[in-house]
């Protein structure tokens, strides 16, 4: 089974989409090494949610340096010897920067980004988890992370649309798009098993996951 799987899978989507939960399940199923975002280690994140304008640049730069260090470590460990799954795509940092930074801050960020991500490996498969802004807000409320309760509807809605636009043009890897309001691989065992089966047969290119597909 493993020989048919992509050696590097990245799961993406806006806040509340379920990236980490799905990454953990797939890593356990396929015996992959798990590479996770670590937002709890960002000392600026809580301050950003309270005052986005003041703390946006520091928050974004911390995440960028954190992910660049993870990528550097992977290269040192010979990335291609291991099967890995991540709950982030490093290119999405630019998406957040575009949403959060002023023009001069963004220009500085771009220069730093381009320097740090030159040799970032590309996933074989990216799984993009979609949901409406209302559904994302409800999930954020349910999981109860204190700082995330400060996230405003307008900010999350803009971010959600930015994700949709980003992946509309994304061509760097095979892309699997899942509407998580219609299909729930995190909480539904039948849905999860259908997704696992689909990943094993996943074709190249961009495609939406169709839970009624008779091949699954």
NORFENMO-V879496 format. One record per residue. N is the residue number from 1. SS is DSSP state (H for helix, E for strand, L for the rest). Layout:
n = (N:N)
ss = (SS:SS)
This chain:
n = (1:2:3:4:5:6:7:8:9:10:11:12:13:14:15:16:17:18:19:20:21:22:23:24:25:26:27:28:29:30:31:32:33:34:35:36:37:38:39:40:41:42:43:44:45:46:47:48:49:50:51:52:53:54:55:56:57:58:59:60:61:62:63:64:65:66:67:68:69:70:71:72:73:74:75:76:77:78:79:80:81:82:83:84:85:86:87:88:89:90:91:92:93:94:95:96:97:98:99:100:101:102:103:104:105:106:107:108:109:110:111:112:113:114:115:116:117:118:119:120:121:122:123:124:125:126:127:128:129:130:131:132:133:134:135:136:137:138:139:140:141:142:143:144:145:146:147:148:149:150:151:152:153:154:155:156:157:158:159:160:161:162:163:164:165:166:167:168:169:170:171:172:173:174:175:176:177:178:179:180:181:182:183:184:185:186:187:188:189:190:191:192:193:194:195:196:197:198:199:200:201:202:203:204:205:206:207:208:209:210:211:212:213:214:215:216)
ss = (L:H:H:H:L:L:L:E:E:E:E:E:L:L:L:L:L:L:H:H:H:H:H:H:H:H:H:H:H:H:L:L:E:E:E:L:L:L:H:H:H:L:L:L:H:H:H:H:H:H:L:H:H:H:H:H:H:H:H:H:H:H:H:H:H:H:H:H:H:H:H:H:H:H:H:H:L:L:H:H:H:L:L:E:E:E:L:L:L:L:L:H:H:H:H:H:H:H:H:H:L:L:H:H:H:H:H:H:H:H:H:H:H:H:H:H:L:L:L:L:L:L:L:L:E:E:E:E:E:E:L:L:H:H:H:H:H:H:H:H:H:H:H:L:L:H:H:H:H:H:L:L:H:H:H:H:H:H:H:H:H:H:H:H:H:H:H:H:L:L:L:L:L:E:E:E:E:E:E:L:L:L:L:L:L:L:L:L:H:H:H:H:H:H:H:H:H:H:H:H:L:L:L:L:L:E:E:E:L:L:L:L:L:L:L:L)
